[in-house]
Amino acid sequence: MPRTTKLDQGDVVLVGFVFSDESGKKRRPAVVVSSAAYHRSRDEVIVGAITSNVHRVRVGDQPIENWREAGLLFPSLATGIVRTIKREMIECRLGELKSSDLDAYSASLRRALDL
C-alpha cells in the first residue's frame, strides 16, 4: 500500500503475516493498532493478527463482535500477536473495527503488555 494511502487505527487490512519462527507466511486479515502520529513519522505500520479460530482465546485476544461490519468473512478475534510491518506489505483495506471493538481490543492489548 503506498505511503500516500491513509491508514487509520482500527482499519482491517489484508497482509502477508510472517510466522513467528519465520518458517513461512500466510495471508490474513490484521487490524491497524498504530496511531496517526506514528504513521506520519514512519514507513511502518503496527498491526495485530486476526484469526477465525474463536474457540481458542488467549491473553491479548479479543473477540470482534461486529465482524461483518469490519469486512471479515467469519466470526473472528483480534489476537495479541502484534507485528510491525512495512506499509507495502498491506495488500488492501477490508473494513474497520467499530469503536466498541477497537476499545475492547486496545484494553486487551494493554492488559497483555501490562501498560
DSSP file (Angstrom, degrees, kcal/mol; ACC not computed):
  #  RESIDUE AA STRUCTURE BP1 BP2  ACC     N-H-->O    O-->H-N    N-H-->O    O-->H-N    TCO  KAPPA ALPHA  PHI   PSI    X-CA   Y-CA   Z-CA
    1    1 A M              0   0    0      0, 0.0    89,-0.2     0, 0.0    88,-0.1   0.000 360.0 360.0 360.0 127.1    0.0    0.0    0.0
    2    2 A P    >   -     0   0    0      0, 0.0     3,-1.9     0, 0.0     0, 0.0  -0.212 360.0-118.6 -60.9 149.2    1.6    3.3   -1.0
    3    3 A R  T 3  S+     0   0    0      1,-0.3    85,-0.0     3,-0.0    84,-0.0   0.772 113.5  62.4 -57.6 -27.1    2.7    5.7    1.8
    4    4 A T  T 3  S+     0   0    0      2,-0.1     2,-0.4     0, 0.0    -1,-0.3   0.668  79.9  98.2 -76.5 -15.6    0.2    8.3    0.5
    5    5 A T  S <  S-     0   0    0     -3,-1.9     2,-0.3     1,-0.1     0, 0.0  -0.612  81.4-123.0 -74.4 126.4   -2.7    5.9    1.2
    6    6 A K        -     0   0    0     -2,-0.4     2,-0.4     1,-0.0    -2,-0.1  -0.523  28.2-169.9 -75.4 130.1   -4.2    7.0    4.5
    7    7 A L        -     0   0    0     -2,-0.3     2,-0.3    29,-0.1    32,-0.1  -0.954   3.1-161.4-117.2 140.4   -4.4    4.3    7.2
    8    8 A D    >   -     0   0    0     -2,-0.4     3,-2.3    31,-0.0    24,-0.3  -0.901  32.2 -95.4-120.4 150.2   -6.3    4.8   10.4
    9    9 A Q  T 3  S+     0   0    0     -2,-0.3    24,-0.2     1,-0.3     3,-0.1  -0.425 114.9  32.2 -57.9 132.2   -6.1    2.9   13.7
   10   10 A G  T 3  S+     0   0    0     22,-3.0    87,-3.0     1,-0.4    -1,-0.3   0.265  83.4 138.9  98.6 -10.9   -8.8    0.3   13.6
   11   11 A D  E <   -A   96   0A   0     -3,-2.3    21,-2.8    85,-0.2     2,-0.6  -0.432  49.0-137.9 -64.3 140.1   -8.6   -0.3    9.9
   12   12 A V  E     +AB  95  31A   0     83,-2.9    82,-3.4    19,-0.2    83,-1.6  -0.913  32.2 175.3-101.7 123.3   -8.8   -4.0    9.0
   13   13 A V  E     -AB  93  30A   0     17,-2.9    17,-2.5    -2,-0.6     2,-0.5  -0.809  32.5-118.2-127.1 162.7   -6.3   -4.8    6.2
   14   14 A L  E     +AB  92  29A   0     78,-2.6    77,-3.2    -2,-0.3    78,-0.8  -0.917  42.6 165.0-104.4 126.4   -5.1   -7.9    4.4
   15   15 A V  E     -AB  90  28A   0     13,-2.5    13,-2.7    -2,-0.5     2,-1.0  -0.917  47.1-110.1-136.2 160.1   -1.4   -8.7    4.9
   16   16 A G  E     - B   0  27A   0     73,-0.8     2,-0.6    -2,-0.3    11,-0.3  -0.838  42.9-156.1 -87.0 102.3    1.2  -11.5    4.3
   17   17 A F  E     - B   0  26A   0      9,-2.7     9,-2.3    -2,-1.0     2,-0.3  -0.728   5.6-139.0 -89.7 119.8    1.8  -12.3    8.0
   18   18 A V  E     - B   0  25A   0     -2,-0.6     7,-0.3     7,-0.2    -1,-0.0  -0.589  24.8-111.6 -78.1 134.8    5.1  -14.0    8.7
   19   19 A F    >   -     0   0    0      5,-2.8     3,-2.2    -2,-0.3     5,-0.1  -0.292  27.0-113.1 -62.5 151.3    5.1  -16.8   11.2
   20   20 A S  T 3  S+     0   0    0      1,-0.3    -1,-0.1     2,-0.1    -2,-0.1   0.775 120.5  49.1 -61.2 -27.1    6.8  -16.1   14.5
   21   21 A D  T 3  S-     0   0    0      3,-0.0    -1,-0.3     0, 0.0    -2,-0.1   0.371 110.8-125.4 -91.5   5.8    9.5  -18.8   13.7
   22   22 A E  S <  S+     0   0    0     -3,-2.2    -2,-0.1     2,-0.2     3,-0.1   0.726  71.0 131.8  59.2  26.7    9.9  -17.2   10.2
   23   23 A S  S    S-     0   0    0      1,-0.1     2,-0.3     0, 0.0    -1,-0.1   0.578  77.9 -42.5 -82.4  -9.9    9.2  -20.5    8.5
   24   24 A G        -     0   0    0     -5,-0.1    -5,-2.8     2,-0.0     2,-0.3  -0.977  59.9-106.0 172.3-170.0    6.7  -19.0    6.1
   25   25 A K  E     -B   18   0A   0     -2,-0.3     2,-0.4    -7,-0.3    -7,-0.2  -0.976  14.1-154.6-146.6 161.8    3.8  -16.6    5.9
   26   26 A K  E     -B   17   0A   0     -9,-2.3    -9,-2.7    -2,-0.3     2,-0.4  -0.999  25.7-117.7-138.1 135.8    0.1  -16.7    5.5
   27   27 A R  E     +B   16   0A   0     -2,-0.4   -11,-0.2   -11,-0.3   -13,-0.0  -0.606  53.5 149.7 -71.4 126.5   -2.3  -14.1    4.0
   28   28 A R  E     -B   15   0A   0    -13,-2.7   -13,-2.5    -2,-0.4     2,-0.1  -0.992  48.2 -96.4-154.5 158.2   -4.6  -13.0    6.8
   29   29 A P  E     -B   14   0A   0      0, 0.0    21,-2.1     0, 0.0     2,-0.3  -0.456  40.9-178.5 -74.0 153.5   -6.5  -10.0    8.0
   30   30 A A  E     -BC  13  49A   0    -17,-2.5   -17,-2.9    19,-0.2     2,-0.4  -0.969  23.1-124.9-146.5 158.5   -5.0   -7.8   10.6
   31   31 A V  E     -BC  12  48A   0     17,-2.7    17,-2.5    -2,-0.3     2,-0.4  -0.915  24.8-122.4-110.1 135.2   -6.1   -4.7   12.5
   32   32 A V  E     + C   0  47A   0    -21,-2.8   -22,-3.0    -2,-0.4    15,-0.2  -0.620  34.3 169.8 -73.9 123.7   -4.0   -1.5   12.4
   33   33 A V        +     0   0    0     13,-3.0    14,-0.2    -2,-0.4    -1,-0.2   0.563  44.0  98.9-110.8 -14.2   -3.1   -0.6   16.0
   34   34 A S  S    S-     0   0    0     12,-1.4     2,-0.1     1,-0.1   -24,-0.1  -0.363  72.3-114.7 -75.4 158.2   -0.6    2.2   15.4
   35   35 A S     >  -     0   0    0    -27,-0.1     4,-2.2     1,-0.1     5,-0.2  -0.331  21.0-107.4 -91.0 168.1   -1.6    5.9   15.6
   36   36 A A  H  > S+     0   0    0      1,-0.2     4,-2.0     2,-0.2     5,-0.2   0.885 121.4  54.6 -59.7 -40.3   -1.9    8.6   13.1
   37   37 A A  H  > S+     0   0    0      1,-0.2     4,-1.1     2,-0.2    -1,-0.2   0.902 107.6  50.0 -61.8 -40.7    1.2   10.3   14.6
   38   38 A Y  H  > S+     0   0    0      1,-0.2     4,-1.1     2,-0.2     3,-0.5   0.917 110.2  50.5 -61.5 -44.7    3.1    7.0   14.2
   39   39 A H  H  < S+     0   0    0     -4,-2.2    -1,-0.2     1,-0.2    -2,-0.2   0.824 106.1  55.5 -66.0 -32.2    2.1    6.8   10.5
   40   40 A R  H  < S+     0   0    0     -4,-2.0    -1,-0.2     1,-0.2    -2,-0.2   0.807 115.7  37.0 -69.5 -28.1    3.2   10.4    9.8
   41   41 A S  H  < S+     0   0    0     -4,-1.1     2,-0.3    -3,-0.5    -1,-0.2   0.514 116.5  46.2-105.2  -4.9    6.7    9.7   11.1
   42   42 A R     <  -     0   0    0     -4,-1.1    -1,-0.0     2,-0.2     0, 0.0  -0.923  61.2-139.3-137.7 159.8    7.4    6.2    9.8
   43   43 A D  S    S+     0   0    0     -2,-0.3    44,-2.0     2,-0.0    45,-0.2   0.434  84.2  83.5 -91.8  -2.8    7.0    3.9    6.8
   44   44 A E  E     - D   0  86A   0     42,-0.2     2,-0.4    -6,-0.2    42,-0.2  -0.553  62.6-152.5-100.5 165.7    5.9    1.1    9.0
   45   45 A V  E     - D   0  85A   0     40,-2.7    40,-2.9    -2,-0.2     2,-0.6  -0.994  13.4-135.5-134.8 138.8    2.5    0.1   10.5
   46   46 A I  E     + D   0  84A   0     -2,-0.4   -13,-3.0    38,-0.2   -12,-1.4  -0.870  33.0 177.4 -97.4 125.6    1.9   -1.8   13.7
   47   47 A V  E     -CD  32  83A   0     36,-2.8    36,-2.7    -2,-0.6     2,-0.4  -0.908  25.8-141.1-128.7 154.0   -0.8   -4.5   13.2
   48   48 A G  E     -CD  31  82A   0    -17,-2.5   -17,-2.7    -2,-0.3    34,-0.2  -0.959  31.8-114.9-112.2 133.4   -2.5   -7.2   15.3
   49   49 A A  E     -C   30   0A   0     32,-2.6    30,-3.4    -2,-0.4     2,-0.4  -0.302  23.6-147.9 -65.7 147.2   -3.3  -10.5   13.6
   50   50 A I  E     - D   0  78A   0    -21,-2.1     2,-0.3    28,-0.2    28,-0.2  -0.956  15.8-173.1-115.9 137.3   -6.9  -11.6   13.2
   51   51 A T  E     - D   0  77A   0     26,-2.5    26,-2.6    -2,-0.4   -23,-0.0  -0.937  30.6-145.8-128.9 152.7   -8.0  -15.2   13.3
   52   52 A S  S    S+     0   0    0     -2,-0.3     2,-1.8    24,-0.2     3,-0.1   0.402  76.2 104.1 -92.8   1.2  -11.2  -17.0   12.7
   53   53 A N    >   +     0   0    0      1,-0.2     3,-0.8    24,-0.1    -1,-0.1  -0.611  41.5 163.2 -80.8  82.9  -10.3  -19.6   15.4
   54   54 A V  T 3   +     0   0    0     -2,-1.8    -1,-0.2     1,-0.2     3,-0.1   0.489  59.7  71.9 -84.1  -3.1  -12.7  -18.1   18.0
   55   55 A H  T 3  S+     0   0    0      1,-0.2     2,-0.5    -3,-0.1    -1,-0.2   0.550  90.2  61.1 -90.1  -7.2  -12.6  -21.2   20.3
   56   56 A R    <   +     0   0    0     -3,-0.8     2,-0.6     2,-0.0    -1,-0.2  -0.804  66.4 175.8-122.4  88.6   -9.0  -20.5   21.5
   57   57 A V        +     0   0    0     -2,-0.5     2,-0.2    -3,-0.1     3,-0.1  -0.841   8.2 176.3 -98.1 121.6   -8.9  -17.2   23.3
   58   58 A R    >   -     0   0    0     -2,-0.6     3,-2.4     1,-0.1     2,-0.0  -0.601  44.4 -59.1-115.8 176.5   -5.5  -16.4   24.8
   59   59 A V  T 3  S+     0   0    0      1,-0.3    21,-0.3    -2,-0.2    -1,-0.1  -0.352 126.8  21.4 -57.6 130.9   -4.1  -13.4   26.7
   60   60 A G  T 3  S+     0   0    0      1,-0.3    -1,-0.3    48,-0.2     2,-0.2   0.244  97.2 120.9  92.6 -11.8   -4.2  -10.3   24.4
   61   61 A D    <   -     0   0    0     -3,-2.4    -1,-0.3    18,-0.2    18,-0.2  -0.583  39.1-173.7 -87.0 148.6   -7.0  -11.8   22.2
   62   62 A Q  E     -E   78   0A   0     16,-2.9    16,-2.6    -2,-0.2    43,-0.1  -0.948  24.2-124.1-144.5 119.8  -10.4  -10.1   21.8
   63   63 A P  E     -E   77   0A   0      0, 0.0     2,-0.8     0, 0.0    14,-0.3  -0.340  24.1-130.6 -58.9 141.7  -13.5  -11.4   20.0
   64   64 A I  E >   -E   76   0A   0     12,-2.7     3,-0.7     1,-0.2    12,-0.5  -0.859  20.7-171.0 -97.4 107.0  -14.7   -9.0   17.3
   65   65 A E  T 3  S+     0   0    0     -2,-0.8     2,-0.7     1,-0.3     3,-0.3   0.899  83.8  43.6 -65.5 -42.8  -18.4   -8.6   17.9
   66   66 A N  T 3> S+     0   0    0      1,-0.2     4,-1.0     2,-0.1    -1,-0.3  -0.423  71.2 147.5-102.9  56.6  -19.1   -6.7   14.7
   67   67 A W  T <4> +     0   0    0     -3,-0.7     5,-2.2    -2,-0.7     3,-0.2   0.845  68.2  52.9 -66.2 -36.7  -17.0   -8.9   12.4
   68   68 A R  T >45S+     0   0    0     -3,-0.3     3,-1.9     1,-0.2    -1,-0.2   0.935 107.9  51.0 -63.3 -45.0  -19.2   -8.5    9.3
   69   69 A E  T 345S+     0   0    0      1,-0.3    27,-0.6     2,-0.1    -1,-0.2   0.737 104.0  60.2 -64.4 -22.4  -19.1   -4.7    9.6
   70   70 A A  T 3<5S-     0   0    0     -4,-1.0    -1,-0.3    -3,-0.2    -2,-0.2   0.451 122.3-106.1 -83.8  -1.1  -15.3   -5.0    9.8
   71   71 A G  T < 5S+     0   0    0     -3,-1.9     2,-0.3     1,-0.3    -3,-0.2   0.660  73.8 141.5  86.5  16.6  -15.2   -6.7    6.4
   72   72 A L      < -     0   0    0     -5,-2.2    -1,-0.3     1,-0.1    -2,-0.1  -0.650  48.3-146.9 -95.2 151.1  -14.5  -10.1    7.8
   73   73 A L  S    S+     0   0    0     -2,-0.3    -1,-0.1     2,-0.1    -5,-0.1   0.692  79.0  27.2 -88.3 -21.1  -16.0  -13.3    6.3
   74   74 A F  S    S-     0   0    0     -7,-0.1    -1,-0.0    -6,-0.0    -2,-0.0  -0.913  99.4 -76.5-137.4 159.5  -16.2  -15.3    9.6
   75   75 A P        +     0   0    0      0, 0.0     2,-0.3     0, 0.0   -21,-0.2  -0.392  67.3 174.9 -53.4 136.8  -16.6  -14.7   13.3
   76   76 A S  E     - E   0  64A   0    -12,-0.5   -12,-2.7   -23,-0.1     2,-0.4  -0.879  30.2-141.4-144.2 167.7  -13.1  -13.6   14.3
   77   77 A L  E     -DE  51  63A   0    -26,-2.6   -26,-2.5    -2,-0.3     2,-0.4  -0.999  21.6-125.5-136.5 144.8  -10.9  -12.4   17.1
   78   78 A A  E     -DE  50  62A   0    -16,-2.6   -16,-2.9    -2,-0.4   -28,-0.2  -0.741  38.7-143.4 -82.8 130.6   -8.1   -9.9   17.1
   79   79 A T  E     -     0   0A   0    -30,-3.4   -18,-0.2    -2,-0.4   -19,-0.1  -0.430  21.9-117.0 -98.3 168.3   -5.1  -11.6   18.7
   80   80 A G  E    S+     0   0A   0    -21,-0.3     2,-1.0    -2,-0.1   -19,-0.1   0.280  82.9 112.0 -81.6   9.7   -2.3  -10.5   20.9
   81   81 A I  E     +     0   0A   0    -32,-0.2   -32,-2.6   -21,-0.1     2,-0.4  -0.773  49.5 179.4 -87.1 105.3    0.1  -11.3   18.1
   82   82 A V  E     +D   48   0A   0     -2,-1.0     2,-0.3   -34,-0.2   -34,-0.2  -0.899   5.8 177.2-115.8 136.0    1.4   -7.9   17.1
   83   83 A R  E     -D   47   0A   0    -36,-2.7   -36,-2.8    -2,-0.4     2,-0.5  -0.955  28.2-132.2-134.8 152.7    3.9   -7.1   14.4
   84   84 A T  E     +D   46   0A   0     -2,-0.3     2,-0.3   -38,-0.2   -38,-0.2  -0.937  37.7 176.5-101.6 125.9    5.5   -4.1   12.8
   85   85 A I  E     -D   45   0A   0    -40,-2.9   -40,-2.7    -2,-0.5     2,-0.2  -0.883  35.5 -98.9-128.7 158.3    5.3   -4.3    9.0
   86   86 A K  E >   -D   44   0A   0     -2,-0.3     3,-2.1   -42,-0.2     4,-0.3  -0.532  35.2-121.4 -70.0 142.4    6.3   -2.2    6.0
   87   87 A R  G >  S+     0   0    0    -44,-2.0     3,-1.9     1,-0.3    -1,-0.1   0.838 111.1  66.0 -53.7 -35.5    3.3   -0.3    4.6
   88   88 A E  G 3  S+     0   0    0      1,-0.3    -1,-0.3   -45,-0.2   -44,-0.1   0.665  87.2  69.5 -64.6 -16.3    3.9   -2.1    1.3
   89   89 A M  G <  S+     0   0    0     -3,-2.1   -73,-0.8   -88,-0.1     2,-0.6   0.631  77.1  95.9 -76.8 -12.8    3.0   -5.4    2.9
   90   90 A I  E <   -A   15   0A   0     -3,-1.9   -75,-0.2    -4,-0.3     3,-0.1  -0.694  54.7-172.4 -80.9 120.6   -0.6   -4.3    3.1
   91   91 A E  E     -     0   0A   0    -77,-3.2     2,-0.3    -2,-0.6    -1,-0.2   0.898  60.4 -29.9 -80.9 -43.1   -2.5   -5.7    0.1
   92   92 A C  E     -A   14   0A   0    -78,-0.8   -78,-2.6   -91,-0.1     2,-0.5  -0.984  59.2 -99.2-166.1 166.2   -5.8   -3.9    0.7
   93   93 A R  E     -A   13   0A   0     -2,-0.3   -80,-0.3   -80,-0.2     3,-0.1  -0.843  27.6-177.7 -95.3 130.8   -8.2   -2.5    3.2
   94   94 A L  E     -     0   0A   0    -82,-3.4     2,-0.3    -2,-0.5   -81,-0.2   0.763  55.2 -71.0 -97.3 -32.4  -11.1   -4.7    4.1
   95   95 A G  E     -A   12   0A   0    -83,-1.6   -83,-2.9   -24,-0.1     2,-0.3  -0.935  52.3 -85.2 170.2-152.4  -13.0   -2.5    6.5
   96   96 A E  E     -A   11   0A   0    -27,-0.6   -85,-0.2   -85,-0.3     2,-0.2  -0.996  30.7-107.0-151.0 150.6  -12.7   -1.1   10.0
   97   97 A L        -     0   0    0    -87,-3.0   -30,-0.1    -2,-0.3     2,-0.1  -0.531  39.3-113.3 -73.0 140.5  -13.4   -2.1   13.6
   98   98 A K     >  -     0   0    0     -2,-0.2     4,-2.5   -32,-0.2     3,-0.5  -0.399  34.2-107.1 -64.8 154.4  -16.4   -0.4   15.2
   99   99 A S  H  > S+     0   0    0      1,-0.2     4,-2.8     2,-0.2     5,-0.2   0.843 120.0  56.0 -57.9 -35.0  -15.2    1.8   18.1
  100  100 A S  H  > S+     0   0    0      2,-0.2     4,-1.9     1,-0.2    -1,-0.2   0.903 110.6  44.4 -64.9 -39.7  -16.5   -0.6   20.7
  101  101 A D  H  > S+     0   0    0     -3,-0.5     4,-2.4     2,-0.2    -2,-0.2   0.905 114.4  49.1 -69.5 -41.3  -14.5   -3.5   19.2
  102  102 A L  H  X S+     0   0    0     -4,-2.5     4,-2.7     2,-0.2    -2,-0.2   0.910 111.4  49.7 -64.7 -41.9  -11.4   -1.3   18.9
  103  103 A D  H  X S+     0   0    0     -4,-2.8     4,-2.2    -5,-0.2    -1,-0.2   0.915 112.0  47.8 -62.1 -43.2  -11.7   -0.1   22.5
  104  104 A A  H  X S+     0   0    0     -4,-1.9     4,-1.9    -5,-0.2    -2,-0.2   0.897 113.3  47.8 -65.5 -40.3  -12.1   -3.6   23.8
  105  105 A Y  H  X S+     0   0    0     -4,-2.4     4,-2.5     2,-0.2     5,-0.2   0.910 109.8  52.4 -67.3 -42.3   -9.1   -4.8   21.8
  106  106 A S  H  X S+     0   0    0     -4,-2.7     4,-2.3     1,-0.2    -2,-0.2   0.917 110.2  48.5 -58.6 -43.9   -7.0   -1.8   23.0
  107  107 A A  H  X S+     0   0    0     -4,-2.2     4,-2.1     1,-0.2    -1,-0.2   0.884 110.0  52.3 -63.7 -38.6   -7.8   -2.7   26.6
  108  108 A S  H  X S+     0   0    0     -4,-1.9     4,-2.1     2,-0.2    -2,-0.2   0.902 110.2  47.6 -64.9 -41.5   -6.9   -6.4   25.9
  109  109 A L  H  X S+     0   0    0     -4,-2.5     4,-2.3     2,-0.2    -2,-0.2   0.891 109.4  53.6 -66.8 -39.0   -3.5   -5.4   24.5
  110  110 A R  H  X>S+     0   0    0     -4,-2.3     5,-2.4     1,-0.2     4,-0.7   0.916 110.4  47.5 -60.9 -42.4   -2.8   -3.1   27.5
  111  111 A R  H ><5S+     0   0    0     -4,-2.1     3,-0.5     3,-0.2    -1,-0.2   0.915 111.7  50.1 -64.5 -41.9   -3.6   -6.0   29.8
  112  112 A A  H 3<5S+     0   0    0     -4,-2.1    -2,-0.2     1,-0.2    -1,-0.2   0.861 118.7  37.9 -64.5 -35.4   -1.3   -8.3   27.8
  113  113 A L  H 3<5S-     0   0    0     -4,-2.3    -1,-0.2    -5,-0.1    -2,-0.2   0.442 107.1-125.4 -95.4  -1.2    1.5   -5.8   27.9
  114  114 A D  T <<5       0   0    0     -4,-0.7    -3,-0.2    -3,-0.5    -4,-0.1   0.911 360.0 360.0  56.2  46.4    0.8   -4.6   31.4
  115  115 A L      <       0   0    0     -5,-2.4    -4,-0.2    -6,-0.2    -5,-0.1   0.392 360.0 360.0 -98.7 360.0    0.6   -1.0   30.3
